[in-house]
């Protein structure tokens, strides 16, 4: 390949690094790829650091030492994250979303790659320091968000199911009690799905009582895994006491009043505190 | 914002365009964003066209006229696609993947964002010309691939479920017969999930008899939608005659011989013909 311009190297570096968040690329990967000197690549990386900072695209870190190199970290500024969540809370509070029975229609949002990509980036930014090995979710509605988060963290996704499927081999099954409906449900996870001693991030679109999150923690124990992070897109204001304590929810659903035609989705108190946002 | 270097503009342009495939951005979007003249942005775009072509990152197209602008099209070269599928066929043919009952373990692959991103790009590249409005799939195992494909096509994802959920409002339910097991199953889709007269792309991880694909076509009719594209990651060699005719499968599962410890996943004949690949 003939020598590349700096323009070309920088654009391609940005694409390669952002496509594999957290992955440490050695400088020699790039000196070989571009046929350039290490000093040239170093200068490219410095320019790139400024670019991603200026446009709030995350951050690029240089790791010194023999095992060193360069990696992309999927961070997001407080302002950008707050703006994304404010827009989403307005969209979700539209009264056309109220369904019979007082439910809130969210499928168009939680299945939208454009929207879930933004939220996945927020979760990845928050949970990146926890050195997560897998993102885990329960079928079905949280899967797009869990996938987006896993992609930004560059880790595999694990999907827990409600029913056993012969095609997936032996499984661990546990029963759990839904926090809100008190119904007994089953969680099924293929024995091959998780490496033992892993660190899991549980992601879901919605939390009411917290029974599902509790179930995931119990299931993780059967695999000798721990769950250092729980990320929820929307939690209900009530019940105030959930079956898990330590979780990050982004939005809070205050009430769906079918008769009054009013729904209120706001930023969660934890988020407002974390990002120092005024109500 | 102070004037940017060409390096910076090009990197950011690449990120913005590739993050919203198919979306036409007017030149004035970028002249305003960067505070640069239209001629400068035009030159940037020309450089970018060369970069994405050289690194097989897709293609960038300029659309002339009053409604014109520039967009990213998620294409992939035959060589790169063939290489991705060859590697995957080798990985899926490992005998450690054979499960009791003659099933093939694929969960680690079909839930991997890294792997599904590659396959989603291949499908998006193939189906982009069909002007798809939604990607549709049936829960659960095809969701990550369908999400990845929808992201590359920059269209919403729709997930058909097997059970009704009160929280999603009124739904259309149809019964269909699984092509292989002949079992009657139900498909449920929220009435609000799809706009009428839309063009759907059905994506799934696995096809045996084709009953699910057939069911999706029937369900689509209830929404006055058509299904101009069907993309399948792995189809079984038998039965040869499926319940749908017009679909693109990437890989073919030839047999899982539990006793012989042999499994054989190869590139599908359609793919080998399309990309002129030797067996």
Interface residues (C-beta under 8 A of the other chain):
Chain A: X5 X6 X7 X8 X10 X11 X12 X14 X15 X18 X19 X20 X47 X48 X50 X51 X54 X55 X57 X99 X100 X101 X103 X104 X105 X107 X108 X111 X112 X113 X114 X116 X117 X139 X140 X141 X143 X144 X147 X148 X150 X151 X154 X156 X157 X158 X159 X161 X166 X167 X168 X169 X170 X190 X192 X193
Chain B: X1 X5 X6 X7 X8 X10 X11 X12 X14 X15 X18 X19 X20 X47 X48 X50 X51 X54 X55 X57 X99 X100 X101 X103 X104 X105 X107 X108 X111 X112 X113 X114 X116 X117 X139 X140 X141 X143 X144 X147 X148 X150 X151 X154 X156 X157 X158 X159 X161 X166 X167 X168 X169 X170 X190 X192 X193
